[in-house]
């Protein structure tokens, strides 16, 4: 590093050096109460609490807490809402010598209990009911009981006066998320809290006058606005934000507020008194110039600060100031320079400082560094490390990446553990978010990197349109293509009604990952088994739950390497001669299905569908549900190993000629004959969903009776017929019931139909054909035949008489939306001589072959097939 660069780096390390603060926060608040007892300290829900009242209530409660054993280093958990009681309790805990642990009331009670236990809390104070009898290892105290006998005497607490609060004592504990998936309780000492607030109230002058607090006290974002004003005689206005609204906004706006970037777009939609009039501090997430420019359109005279600091460095350790008339740079904004007496290092993997402009990991040293994690010495040692620059000093290893500018301004550029590569390029999602937010119709944009294959990622963008606008994902991607390189353009853009936030005001990344892009049914529903299979193969290659039949492979994130992978998969599944150039021309499942050689997988209504032809293993035969079609098994075929052949068996009768089977036994006998045209000899492997499970069972019984081996029988949410609870439906009532079932098969909602049977059937046919759904390609005669097939299948299923299968059965059981009297796995016991292996599925009956249910079935079936000893050649011939 040349001398000039080294000097620039060194200038950026050290914040302004000032004498350390001597007074603890409770001491400063007590001084304010003595000087101005009638000044309003806290306002919440129309109630004002003066400094005198706050101090008196806290002292009285502190006596009670001391009498109950609360003292130095005691931890008192406070699962209290954002209100006056919270501040009284926290101040009382300090006056008693202890540390408070705020817990979010929005969290489940079990989680709050776990967090209190993990922090080794001495007690819990709640404003709700206290369980009768023993409350477990941690006593739970009612705030009402503790304050029932309020003593107006404000003398110091015996044995625990304010003078006994030392700088090295724990002030509060704050939970943070952990890389291990388990939250960690950070212990912040009084000396660190005092140092931070002294710096904050000087850096943000309006903080001393008053502040508005919106966020849960269980996040350290609130520490600034809760305690900063009280050390300077200002007023704290509590306006808790829930579900995007403020129940009781303050009557007048405060000069100061602190929010996350995710709250920034929300503020203009809230009452004006919620927004600050002079200074707005933003922290907790990446902030871009576009975000601040949008805020300035709402409040042009507010100074904005971009603050940075992990919880482990007492709220924050750097800040950057942007005056109302100051131009904002595009993209990610810097977080400025260090706080007083604080050193921020940007180091390489060998703990050496890196030059300006070079990315490194951020380390923080100085009085703001917390004590460590409560009851977690190993985690503490891994993050709070010895400094190589100052003997005897510790640094906190943040895990964040950043770089210095030549004038000592720090910019945070992601995490050490979330940087990804897209087609060989390093990508920071914040850069893409910044480009997306250049669109004036967006109020928020988020980008997630999702793994599409081991070591390979795709970007998914989530946007929140401005009120009264809609976003066309294709148009937005086209705009981004004009300003970003291809690897930075999100493969998919999902529009959201609002930004999903955690109770702490940050983006709920877990919620984002569950959101799927909506597909227009009319254009996107596969209309045959080949399209169904190709949709599944596209989705598998792109690592997304599903795509529509008109989904463009390359617009959805596909590239040349993925194209080769997809073409290979299609070849294996359908046994066709497909080349990559064909895929580049026919980019959607529907177009590719039309481009394949005719008859590649048979016609839509063939009695035997070839769903996957690759490999020489004994094939898996999948039997249709009551609708008679096996198209949806294409998703299962795509989820299985490409070396596993899969066939679907479909019902007779769609041609409108020939006899329909008069029983399940007759149907099974016909299907066994079809199996033998594919595989003359066993072993056989059978799977059936819904009615198909009952048919598969009967086929297995018949195959065993003929001396054939059945080494897998899998039943997917199917059960033997049970006696009807009431009289069977007949005549017009049954006809209407069956037509409703046909609508359901087509994915359509119930409809009011004419009473006349023929007119009702005609109405259903018109609805199905107008829907653009999977059966659009069927003519009227085929749809009428489909009704006949469905009606016959329902009838013979209700009358089925089953034999006994000699062997084990794998049963997949849907657990959601089950009727109280629905049959269960136990109903199969009389018809199975072996073990019944039951797998519960967290979905309803109709979703078992949708993601993620199909993945669960495929995983289990693959395990069972892998456990079966090789049996040699299957002797398979073409159907």
C-alpha positions in Angstrom: 0.0 0.0 0.0 1.5 3.4 -0.9 1.9 6.0 1.9 -1.0 8.1 0.6 -3.4 5.2 0.6 -2.2 4.1 4.0 -2.8 7.5 5.5 -6.3 7.6 4.0 -7.1 4.3 5.5 -5.7 5.3 8.9 -7.8 8.5 8.9 -10.9 6.4 8.3 -10.2 4.1 11.3 -10.6 6.5 14.2 -13.6 8.5 15.2 -13.3 11.8 17.1 -11.5 11.3 20.5 -13.5 12.7 23.4 -13.3 12.1 27.2 -15.4 9.1 28.2 -18.9 9.7 29.6 -19.0 9.1 33.3 -22.7 9.0 34.2 -25.0 6.0 33.5 -28.3 6.6 31.8 -30.5 6.1 34.9 -28.4 8.8 36.7 -28.9 11.2 33.8 -32.7 10.6 33.8 -32.8 11.1 37.6 -31.0 14.4 37.2 -33.6 15.5 34.6 -36.4 14.5 36.9 -34.9 16.6 39.7 -34.4 19.6 37.5 -37.7 19.6 35.5 -40.1 17.2 37.3 -43.2 18.6 35.5 -41.8 18.3 32.0 -43.4 15.6 29.9 -41.1 12.6 29.5 -43.3 10.1 27.7 -46.4 10.3 25.6 -48.3 7.2 24.6 -51.9 6.6 23.5 -53.0 10.0 24.8 -51.3 9.6 28.1 -48.5 11.9 29.3 -46.0 10.9 31.9 -43.8 13.6 33.4 -40.2 13.2 34.4 -41.3 13.3 38.1 -43.9 10.6 37.5 -41.5 8.4 35.6 -38.8 8.6 38.2 -41.3 8.1 41.1 -42.9 5.0 39.6 -39.6 3.5 38.6 -38.2 4.0 42.1 -41.2 2.5 43.8 -41.0 -0.5 41.5 -37.3 -0.8 42.0 -37.8 -1.2 45.7 -40.1 -4.1 45.1 -37.7 -5.7 42.6 -34.8 -5.4 45.1 -36.9 -7.0 47.7 -37.5 -9.9 45.3 -33.8 -10.4 44.7 -33.1 -8.3 41.6 -29.6 -6.8 41.7 -26.5 -6.3 39.7 -26.3 -8.6 36.7 -29.8 -9.9 37.2 -31.7 -10.1 33.9 -35.4 -9.2 33.9 -37.3 -10.1 30.8 -40.0 -7.6 29.7 -42.5 -9.0 27.2 -44.4 -5.6 27.3 -45.9 -3.6 24.4 -44.4 -0.3 23.4 -45.9 2.0 26.1 -45.3 3.9 29.3 -45.1 0.7 31.4 -42.2 -0.5 29.4 -40.1 2.5 30.2 -41.1 2.5 33.8 -40.1 -1.2 34.2 -36.8 -0.8 32.3 -35.8 2.2 34.4 -36.8 0.4 37.6 -34.7 -2.7 36.6 -31.7 -0.3 36.1 -32.3 1.4 39.5 -32.4 -2.0 41.1 -29.0 -2.8 39.5 -30.2 -5.3 36.9 -30.4 -5.5 33.1 -33.6 -5.6 31.1 -34.4 -8.0 28.2 -37.1 -6.7 25.9 -39.2 -9.4 24.2 -41.6 -8.8 21.3 -45.2 -9.2 22.3 -45.9 -10.2 18.7 -43.8 -13.4 19.1 -45.5 -16.6 20.1 -45.6 -17.1 23.9 -43.5 -20.2 23.6 -40.8 -18.3 21.7 -40.8 -15.6 24.4 -40.4 -18.2 27.1 -37.5 -19.9 25.2 -35.7 -16.6 24.8 -36.1 -15.7 28.4 -34.8 -19.2 29.4 -31.9 -19.0 27.0 -30.8 -15.6 28.4 -30.9 -17.1 32.0 -33.4 -14.4 33.0 -34.0 -14.0 36.8 -37.6 -13.1 36.3 -40.3 -12.1 33.8 -42.6 -9.1 34.2 -45.8 -9.3 32.2 -48.9 -7.1 31.9 -51.1 -10.1 31.2 -52.4 -12.9 33.4 -49.9 -14.9 35.3 -50.4 -18.7 35.3 -51.6 -20.1 38.5 -49.2 -22.3 40.5 -45.5 -22.8 39.6 -44.5 -20.9 36.5 -41.5 -22.9 35.6 -37.8 -22.3 36.3 -38.2 -18.5 35.8 -40.8 -16.7 38.0 -43.4 -14.6 36.2 -44.5 -11.5 37.9 -47.6 -9.5 37.2 -46.9 -5.8 36.7 -50.3 -5.0 38.3 -49.3 -6.9 41.4 -45.9 -5.3 41.6 -47.3 -1.8 41.4 -50.5 -2.3 43.4 -49.1 -0.5 46.5 -47.4 2.5 44.8 -45.2 4.3 47.3 -44.8 8.0 46.5 -41.5 8.2 48.4 -38.7 8.9 45.9 -35.8 8.2 48.2 -33.0 6.1 46.8 -33.5 2.3 46.8 -32.0 0.7 49.8 -28.8 -1.1 48.9 -29.3 -0.2 45.2 -29.0 3.5 44.8 -28.2 5.1 41.5 -24.7 5.5 42.6 -24.2 1.8 42.6 -24.8 1.5 38.8 -21.3 0.9 37.4 -20.2 1.2 33.8 -19.2 -2.5 33.6 -22.7 -3.7 34.7 -25.0 -5.1 32.1 -27.6 -2.5 31.0 -29.7 -4.5 28.6 -29.7 -7.7 26.5 -30.9 -7.7 22.9 -31.4 -10.7 20.8 -30.1 -11.0 17.3 -30.4 -13.6 14.6 -27.6 -16.1 14.4 -25.8 -17.8 11.6 -26.5 -21.1 13.3 -30.3 -20.4 13.2 -30.4 -19.8 16.9 -30.8 -16.2 18.2 -28.1 -14.8 20.4 -28.6 -12.5 23.4 -26.1 -9.6 23.2 -25.1 -8.1 26.6 -24.6 -4.3 26.4 -22.9 -2.6 29.4 -23.9 0.8 30.9 -20.6 2.3 29.8 -21.3 1.4 26.2 -24.8 2.6 26.3 -23.7 5.9 27.8 -21.0 6.4 25.2 -23.4 5.7 22.4 -26.1 8.1 23.6 -23.6 10.8 24.3 -22.4 10.6 20.7 -25.9 10.2 19.3 -27.4 13.2 21.1 -24.5 15.4 19.8 -24.6 14.0 16.3 -28.4 14.2 16.0 -29.1 17.5 17.8 -32.9 17.2 17.5 -32.9 13.9 19.4 -32.5 15.8 22.7 -35.8 17.7 22.0 -38.0 14.7 21.3 -38.4 11.5 19.2 -41.1 9.2 17.9 -40.7 5.5 18.4 -42.6 3.2 16.0 -40.8 -0.1 16.3 -40.8 -3.0 18.7 -38.6 -2.5 21.8 -37.1 -5.9 21.1 -34.8 -4.4 18.4 -32.0 -2.1 19.3 -33.1 0.4 16.7 -35.4 1.8 19.4 -32.7 2.4 22.0 -31.7 5.6 20.3 -35.2 7.2 20.4 -36.3 5.7 23.7 -33.3 6.8 25.9 -31.6 9.6 23.9 -34.3 12.2 24.6 -34.7 11.2 28.3 -31.0 11.9 28.9 -31.5 15.5 27.6 -34.9 16.4 28.9 -36.8 15.7 25.7 -40.1 13.9 25.1 -40.5 10.4 23.8 -43.6 9.7 21.8 -44.6 6.1 21.5 -46.6 5.2 18.4 -46.3 1.4 17.9 -46.7 0.3 14.3 -48.7 -2.9 13.7 -49.8 -4.2 10.3 -48.8 -1.1 8.5 -50.8 1.3 10.7 -50.5 3.3 13.9 -53.3 2.8 16.4 -52.7 6.1 18.3 -50.5 8.5 16.4 -49.0 11.4 18.4 -50.9 14.7 18.4 -47.8 16.6 17.2 -44.8 15.5 15.2 -41.4 15.0 17.0 -38.3 16.5 15.5 -36.5 13.1 15.4 -37.3 9.5 14.4 -35.3 6.4 13.5 -36.6 3.8 11.1 -35.4 1.0 8.8 -35.3 1.5 5.0 -38.3 -0.8 4.8 -40.3 1.7 6.8 -39.2 4.6 4.7 -41.8 4.0 1.9 -44.5 3.4 4.6 -44.1 6.7 6.4 -45.9 8.9 3.8 -48.9 6.6 4.1 -49.2 7.2 7.9 -50.5 10.3 9.8 -48.2 13.3 9.3 -47.5 13.5 13.0 -45.6 10.2 12.8 -42.9 11.5 10.5 -40.0 13.6 12.0 -39.8 17.3 11.3 -36.0 17.8 11.4 -33.9 14.6 11.5 -34.5 11.1 10.2 -32.0 8.4 11.0 -32.2 5.2 8.9 -30.4 2.0 9.8 -30.6 -1.7 9.9 -30.5 -2.4 6.1 -28.9 -1.1 2.9 -30.0 2.4 2.0 -30.0 3.8 -1.5 -30.1 7.3 -2.9 -33.3 6.5 -4.7 -35.0 5.7 -1.4 -34.0 9.0 0.1 -35.0 10.9 -2.9 -38.5 9.5 -2.6 -38.6 10.5 1.0 -37.5 14.0 0.1 -40.6 14.3 -2.1 -42.6 14.0 1.0 -40.5 15.9 3.5 -38.0 18.2 1.8 -36.7 19.9 4.9 -35.6 16.8 6.8 -31.9 15.9 7.3 -31.3 12.2 6.7 -28.6 10.1 8.4 -27.5 6.7 7.2 -26.4 4.9 10.4 -24.6 1.6 10.6 -23.8 -0.8 13.4 -24.6 -4.3 14.5 -26.3 -4.9 17.8 -23.0 -6.1 19.2 -21.6 -2.5 18.8 -24.4 -0.9 20.9 -26.8 0.1 18.3 -24.5 1.9 15.9 -20.9 2.8 15.3 -20.9 5.0 12.1 -23.2 7.6 10.5 -23.3 9.6 7.3 -25.3 12.9 7.1 -27.3 14.1 4.0 -28.6 17.6 4.3 -31.9 18.5 2.6 -30.3 20.2 -0.3 -27.4 17.9 -0.7 -27.2 15.9 -3.9 -27.5 12.1 -3.4 -25.2 9.7 -5.2 -26.9 6.8 -7.1 -26.9 3.3 -5.6 -25.9 2.3 -2.1 -25.2 5.3 0.2 -22.2 5.4 2.4 -22.6 4.9 6.2 -20.0 7.6 6.9 -17.3 7.8 9.6 -16.9 6.2 13.0 -18.5 7.4 16.3 -16.5 9.0 19.1 -13.6 6.9 20.3 -14.5 4.1 17.9 -12.2 2.4 15.4 -13.6 0.7 12.4 -11.3 -1.5 10.4 -11.7 -2.9 6.9 -9.4 -6.0 6.9 -8.5 -8.8 4.6 -8.5 -12.5 5.5 -5.1 -12.0 7.3 -6.4 -9.1 9.4 -4.5 -6.6 7.3 -6.0 -3.2 6.4 -7.0 -2.9 2.8 -6.6 0.2 0.6 -9.5 2.6 -0.2 -11.9 1.1 -2.7 -11.0 -2.5 -1.8 -13.6 -4.7 -0.3 -12.8 -6.2 3.1 -14.5 -7.4 6.3 -15.5 -4.8 8.9 -14.2 -5.0 12.4 -15.2 -2.5 15.2 -13.2 -1.6 18.3 -13.7 0.8 21.2 -16.2 1.5 24.0 -19.2 0.6 21.9 -18.2 -3.1 21.6 -20.6 -5.1 23.7 -19.5 -7.6 26.4 -20.5 -10.6 24.3 -23.3 -13.1 24.1 -25.1 -14.2 27.2 -24.2 -17.8 28.3 -22.4 -18.4 25.0 -18.6 -18.3 25.5 -17.8 -20.2 22.2 -20.0 -17.9 20.1 -18.5 -14.9 21.9 -14.9 -16.0 21.3 -15.7 -16.5 17.6 -17.0 -12.9 17.1 -15.3 -10.8 19.8 -11.6 -11.2 18.9 -8.3 -9.8 20.0 -7.2 -6.7 18.2 -3.8 -6.8 16.5 -3.6 -3.0 16.5 -4.2 -2.1 20.2 -2.7 -4.4 22.9 -5.4 -5.8 25.2 -8.3 -4.5 23.1 -11.1 -6.5 21.5 -12.7 -6.1 18.1 -16.1 -7.2 17.0 -16.0 -9.1 13.7 -19.2 -8.0 12.0 -19.3 -10.4 9.1 -20.2 -7.4 6.9 -18.2 -6.4 3.8 -17.3 -2.8 3.1 -14.7 -0.4 1.7 -13.3 3.0 2.6 -13.3 6.0 0.2 -10.2 8.2 0.0 -11.8 10.7 2.3 -12.6 8.2 5.1 -16.3 7.4 4.3 -17.3 3.8 4.8 -19.7 2.0 2.5 -21.2 -1.4 3.5 -21.5 -3.7 0.5 -23.1 -6.9 1.8 -22.3 -9.8 4.0 -19.4 -12.3 3.9 -22.0 -15.1 3.8 -24.5 -13.8 1.2 -22.4 -12.8 -1.7 -23.2 -15.0 -4.7 -22.0 -15.7 -8.1 -24.3 -15.6 -11.1 -22.7 -17.3 -14.1 -19.3 -16.5 -12.8 -20.0 -12.9 -11.8 -20.0 -11.7 -8.2 -23.4 -10.1 -7.5 -24.6 -7.8 -4.6 -28.5 -7.8 -4.6 -28.4 -4.2 -3.4 -27.1 -3.1 -6.8 -30.1 -4.7 -8.5 -32.5 -3.2 -6.0 -31.1 0.2 -6.7 -31.7 -0.2 -10.5 -35.3 -1.5 -9.9 -36.1 1.5 -7.7 -35.3 3.9 -10.5 -38.8 2.9 -11.7 -41.1 5.7 -10.5 -44.0 3.3 -10.1 -42.3 1.3 -7.4 -42.3 2.0 -3.6 -40.0 -0.9 -2.7 -37.8 -3.5 -4.3 -36.1 -6.5 -2.9 -33.8 -9.0 -4.6 -33.1 -12.5 -3.3 -30.5 -14.9 -4.7 -32.0 -18.4 -4.9 -30.0 -21.5 -5.6 -31.2 -23.1 -8.8 -28.6 -25.9 -8.7 -25.7 -26.8 -6.4 -23.4 -23.8 -6.6 -25.6 -21.9 -9.1 -28.0 -19.1 -8.3 -30.7 -17.1 -9.9 -32.0 -13.7 -8.9 -35.6 -13.2 -8.0 -37.0 -9.6 -7.6 -39.9 -8.6 -5.4 -41.5 -5.2 -6.0 -44.2 -3.2 -4.4 -46.1 -1.0 -6.9 -47.1 2.6 -5.9 -50.7 3.0 -5.0 -53.0 2.8 -8.0 -50.4 1.3 -10.3 -49.5 -2.1 -11.6 -46.2 -3.5 -12.7 -45.7 -5.6 -15.8 -42.9 -7.9 -14.9 -41.8 -8.4 -18.5 -41.6 -4.6 -19.1 -39.6 -4.1 -15.9 -37.2 -6.8 -16.9 -36.8 -5.2 -20.3 -36.0 -1.9 -18.7 -33.5 -3.6 -16.4 -31.9 -5.3 -19.4 -31.1 -1.8 -20.7 -29.2 -0.7 -17.6 -27.8 -3.9 -16.1 -25.6 -6.7 -17.4 -27.6 -9.9 -18.1 -26.4 -11.7 -14.9 -27.9 -8.9 -12.8 -31.4 -9.0 -14.4 -33.7 -10.9 -12.1 -34.9 -14.2 -13.6 -38.3 -13.6 -12.1 -40.1 -10.5 -10.8 -42.9 -10.9 -8.3 -45.3 -8.1 -7.5 -46.4 -7.8 -3.9 -49.2 -5.6 -2.3 -46.8 -4.5 0.5 -43.3 -5.2 1.8 -43.4 -8.2 4.2 -41.8 -7.0 7.5 -40.8 -8.7 10.7 -42.1 -7.2 14.0 -38.7 -5.5 14.2 -39.3 -3.5 11.0 -36.9 -5.4 8.7 -37.7 -7.2 5.5 -39.1 -10.6 6.2 -36.8 -12.7 4.0 -38.5 -16.0 5.0 -41.9 -14.6 3.9 -40.4 -13.6 0.5 -39.2 -17.1 -0.2 -42.7 -18.4 0.1 -44.2 -16.0 -2.5 -44.6 -17.4 -6.0 -45.2 -15.4 -9.2 -48.8 -15.5 -10.2 -49.5 -17.1 -13.6 -52.5 -16.3 -15.7 -54.5 -19.4 -15.9 -55.9 -18.9 -19.4 -52.4 -18.6 -21.0 -50.4 -20.6 -18.6 -52.2 -23.9 -17.9 -50.7 -27.0 -19.6 -53.2 -28.6 -22.0 -51.9 -32.1 -22.2 -49.5 -34.6 -20.7 -46.5 -33.5 -22.8 -47.0 -29.8 -21.8 -47.5 -31.0 -18.2 -44.2 -32.9 -18.3 -42.3 -30.0 -20.0 -43.6 -27.5 -17.4 -42.3 -29.8 -14.7 -38.9 -30.2 -16.5 -38.6 -26.5 -17.0 -39.4 -25.8 -13.4 -37.0 -28.5 -12.2 -34.2 -27.1 -14.3 -34.8 -23.5 -13.2 -35.3 -24.6 -9.6 -38.7 -22.9 -9.2 -41.9 -24.5 -7.9 -43.8 -24.2 -11.2 -43.9 -22.3 -14.4 -46.9 -21.7 -16.8 -47.1 -23.4 -20.2 -46.3 -20.0 -21.8 -43.3 -19.3 -19.5 -40.2 -18.3 -21.4 -37.2 -20.4 -20.3 -34.7 -17.6 -20.9 -36.8 -14.8 -19.4 -37.2 -16.9 -16.3 -33.5 -17.2 -15.8 -32.4 -19.9 -18.1 -29.1 -19.6 -20.0 -27.0 -21.8 -22.3 -25.7 -24.1 -19.6 -29.2 -24.7 -18.2 -30.5 -25.2 -21.8 -28.1 -28.1 -22.3 -29.3 -29.6 -19.0 -33.0 -29.2 -20.0 -32.5 -30.7 -23.4 -30.8 -33.7 -21.9 -33.7 -34.1 -19.5 -36.3 -33.9 -22.2 -34.5 -36.4 -24.3 -34.3 -38.9 -21.4 -37.9 -38.3 -20.4 -39.6 -38.5 -23.9 -37.0 -40.5 -25.9 -37.0 -37.8 -28.6 -34.1 -36.3 -30.7 -34.1 -32.8 -29.4 -31.3 -30.2 -29.9 -30.5 -27.0 -28.1 -31.2 -24.7 -31.1 -34.8 -26.0 -31.0 -35.2 -24.9 -27.5 -33.8 -21.4 -28.4 -36.6 -21.2 -30.9 -39.4 -22.8 -28.9 -38.7 -21.2 -25.6 -41.9 -22.2 -23.7 -43.3 -25.6 -22.7 -46.3 -25.1 -25.0 -44.1 -24.1 -28.0 -41.7 -26.9 -27.3 -44.5 -29.5 -27.1 -45.7 -28.4 -30.5 -42.1 -28.6 -31.9 -41.5 -32.2 -30.8 -42.0 -35.0 -33.2 -45.6 -36.0 -33.4 -46.4 -39.0 -31.1 -43.3 -38.5 -29.1 -45.2 -39.4 -26.0 -48.4 -40.6 -27.5 -51.6 -38.7 -27.7 -53.3 -37.0 -24.7 -55.8 -39.8 -24.3 -53.6 -42.9 -25.0 -54.4 -45.8 -22.6 -50.7 -45.9 -21.7 -48.7 -42.6 -21.4 -44.9 -42.7 -21.7 -44.0 -40.1 -19.1 -40.3 -41.0 -18.9 -38.5 -43.5 -21.0 -34.9 -43.2 -19.9 -33.1 -46.1 -18.2 -33.5 -49.8 -18.0 -34.9 -50.2 -14.5 -38.3 -51.8 -14.0 -40.8 -49.0 -14.7 -43.1 -47.3 -12.3 -46.8 -47.5 -13.3 -49.1 -44.7 -12.1 -52.8 -45.3 -12.2 -55.2 -42.4 -12.9 -57.6 -40.8 -10.4 -61.3 -40.6 -10.9 -61.0 -38.2 -13.8 -59.4 -40.9 -15.8 -56.2 -38.9 -16.9 -52.7 -39.5 -15.7 -51.2 -36.1 -16.9 -50.3 -34.9 -13.4 -48.0 -37.8 -12.9 -45.7 -36.0 -15.3 -44.6 -33.8 -12.3 -43.7 -37.0 -10.4 -41.7 -38.3 -13.4 -39.8 -35.1 -13.7 -38.9 -35.3 -10.0 -37.6 -38.8 -10.1 -34.2 -39.9 -11.4 -34.0 -39.7 -15.2 -33.0 -43.4 -15.3 -36.4 -44.4 -13.8 -39.0 -45.1 -16.5 -42.5 -43.9 -15.7 -45.8 -44.8 -17.4 -49.3 -43.4 -16.7 -52.4 -45.6 -17.2 -55.5 -43.8 -18.4 -59.2 -44.8 -18.5 -61.1 -46.3 -21.4 -64.1 -44.5 -22.9 -62.8 -41.2 -24.1 -63.5 -42.2 -27.7 -67.2 -42.7 -26.7 -67.3 -46.3 -27.9 -66.7 -49.6 -26.1 -67.9 -50.7 -22.7 -66.8 -49.0 -19.5 -65.6 -51.3 -16.7 -68.4 -52.5 -14.4 -66.2 -52.8 -11.4 -62.8 -52.0 -9.9 -61.9 -55.6 -10.4 -62.7 -55.5 -14.1 -60.7 -52.2 -14.5 -57.7 -53.7 -12.7 -57.8 -56.8 -14.9 -57.7 -54.7 -18.1 -54.8 -52.6 -16.7 -52.8 -55.7 -15.7 -53.1 -56.8 -19.4 -51.7 -53.4 -20.4 -48.8 -53.7 -18.0 -47.8 -57.0 -19.7 -47.6 -55.2 -23.1 -44.9 -53.0 -21.5 -43.2 -55.5 -19.1 -44.2 -59.2 -19.8 -42.9 -60.3 -16.5 -42.4 -58.8 -13.0 -41.3 -57.4 -10.7 -44.0 -54.6 -11.0 -44.0 -51.3 -9.3 -47.4 -49.5 -8.8 -48.5 -46.1 -7.6 -52.0 -44.7 -7.5 -53.5 -41.4 -6.4 -57.1 -41.0 -5.2 -59.2 -43.6 -7.0 -56.0 -44.8 -8.7 -54.7 -46.0 -5.3 -57.6 -48.4 -4.9 -57.1 -49.6 -8.5 -53.4 -50.1 -7.9 -54.1 -52.2 -4.8 -56.5 -54.4 -6.7 -53.9 -54.7 -9.6 -51.3 -55.8 -7.1 -53.6 -58.4 -5.6 -54.3 -59.8 -9.1 -50.6 -59.8 -10.1 -49.7 -61.8 -6.9 -52.5 -64.2 -7.6 -51.0 -64.8 -11.1 -47.6 -65.5 -9.5 -46.0 -62.2 -10.3 -43.8 -60.2 -8.0 -44.9 -56.7 -6.8 -42.1 -55.0 -5.0 -43.6 -51.6 -4.6 -47.2 -50.6 -3.9 -47.5 -46.8 -3.2 -51.0 -45.3 -2.5 -51.4 -41.5 -2.5 -54.3 -40.3 -0.4 -56.6 -43.1 -1.3 -58.7 -45.3 0.9 -61.0 -48.3 0.7 -64.7 -47.4 0.3 -66.6 -46.9 3.6 -70.3 -47.3 4.2 -72.2 -44.1 3.3 -73.4 -42.0 6.3 -76.8 -41.4 4.5 -78.9 -42.6 1.6 -77.0 -42.6 -1.8 -77.7 -39.8 -4.2 -79.8 -40.7 -7.2 -81.2 -39.1 -10.3 -80.9 -35.3 -10.8 -79.2 -34.8 -7.5 -76.4 -37.3 -8.4 -76.1 -35.7 -11.8 -75.6 -32.2 -10.4 -73.1 -33.6 -7.9 -71.0 -35.3 -10.6 -71.1 -32.2 -12.8 -69.7 -30.2 -9.8 -67.0 -32.8 -9.5 -66.2 -32.4 -13.2 -65.8 -28.6 -12.7 -63.5 -29.3 -9.9 -61.4 -31.6 -12.1 -61.0 -28.7 -14.5 -60.0 -26.4 -11.8 -63.1 -24.3 -11.9 -65.2 -23.0 -9.0 -68.8 -24.3 -8.4 -71.5 -22.9 -10.7 -75.2 -22.7 -10.7 -76.4 -25.2 -13.4 -79.8 -25.7 -15.1 -82.0 -28.5 -13.7 -82.3 -30.2 -17.0 -79.5 -32.9 -17.2 -78.6 -32.3 -20.8 -78.6 -28.5 -20.4 -76.5 -28.7 -17.3 -73.9 -30.8 -19.1 -73.9 -28.4 -22.0 -73.3 -25.5 -19.5 -70.4 -27.3 -17.9 -68.9 -28.0 -21.4 -69.1 -24.3 -22.2 -67.5 -23.3 -19.0 -64.6 -25.7 -19.4 -64.0 -24.7 -23.0 -64.2 -21.0 -22.2 -61.8 -21.3 -19.3 -58.6 -21.9 -21.3 -57.6 -24.6 -18.8 -56.2 -28.0 -19.3 -59.1 -29.5 -21.3 -59.5 -26.6 -23.8 -58.2 -28.8 -26.6 -61.0 -31.4 -26.1 -64.0 -31.2 -28.4 -67.5 -31.4 -27.1 -67.8 -35.1 -27.7 -64.6 -35.8 -25.7 -65.8 -33.6 -22.8 -69.1 -35.4 -22.8 -67.3 -38.7 -22.8 -65.1 -37.4 -19.9 -68.3 -36.9 -17.9 -69.3 -40.5 -18.6 -65.9 -41.8 -17.6 -65.9 -39.8 -14.4 -69.4 -40.8 -13.4 -68.6 -44.5 -14.0 -65.4 -44.3 -12.0 -67.1 -42.7 -9.1 -69.8 -45.4 -9.2 -67.5 -48.4 -9.3 -65.2 -46.9 -6.6 -68.1 -46.7 -4.2 -68.9 -50.4 -4.9 -65.3 -51.7 -4.7 -64.6 -55.0 -3.0 -61.0 -55.4 -2.2 -58.8 -58.5 -1.6 -55.6 -58.7 0.5 -52.2 -57.6 -0.7 -49.4 -59.7 0.7 -46.7 -57.2 1.4 -45.8 -53.7 2.6 -47.6 -50.6 1.4 -46.4 -47.0 1.4 -49.2 -44.6 2.0 -49.1 -40.8 1.6 -51.8 -39.1 3.6 -52.9 -35.5 3.0 -53.5 -33.9 6.4 -55.2 -30.6 5.5 -58.9 -29.9 4.8 -59.9 -33.4 5.8 -63.5 -34.0 6.7 -64.1 -35.1 10.3 -65.5 -38.4 9.1 -62.9 -39.0 6.4 -61.3 -42.4 6.3 -57.8 -42.8 7.7 -54.8 -45.1 7.2 -56.3 -47.6 9.6 -59.0 -48.4 7.0 -56.3 -50.1 4.9 -55.3 -52.6 7.7 -57.8 -55.4 6.7 -56.5 -55.4 3.1 -52.7 -55.5 3.8 -50.8 -58.4 5.4 -47.5 -56.5 5.7 -46.4 -53.2 7.1 -48.3 -50.0 6.4 -45.8 -47.1 6.1 -47.6 -43.8 6.5 -46.2 -40.4 5.4 -48.2 -37.3 6.3 -48.3 -34.5 3.7 -48.9 -30.9 4.8 -51.4 -30.2 2.0 -54.9 -31.1 0.9 -56.0 -33.9 -1.4 -55.8 -31.9 -4.6 -52.3 -30.6 -4.0 -50.4 -33.8 -3.3 -48.9 -33.8 -6.8 -48.1 -30.1 -6.7 -44.8 -28.7 -5.3 -43.7 -29.3 -2.6 -45.8 -32.5 -2.2 -44.6 -34.1 -5.3 -41.0 -33.7 -4.1 -41.8 -35.5 -0.9 -43.4 -38.4 -2.8 -40.5 -38.6 -5.3 -37.9 -38.6 -2.4 -39.7 -41.4 -0.6 -40.3 -43.5 -3.7 -36.7 -43.0 -4.8 -35.5 -44.3 -1.4 -37.8 -47.3 -1.6 -36.7 -48.2 -5.1 -33.0 -47.8 -4.2 -33.5 -50.3 -1.3 -34.9 -53.0 -3.6 -32.2 -55.5 -4.7 -31.4 -55.4 -8.4 -33.4 -58.0 -10.4 -31.7 -57.8 -13.7 -33.2 -56.8 -17.0 -36.8 -55.8 -16.9 -37.6 -57.3 -20.3 -39.3 -54.0 -21.2 -40.7 -53.6 -24.7 -42.4 -50.7 -26.3 -46.1 -50.3 -25.6 
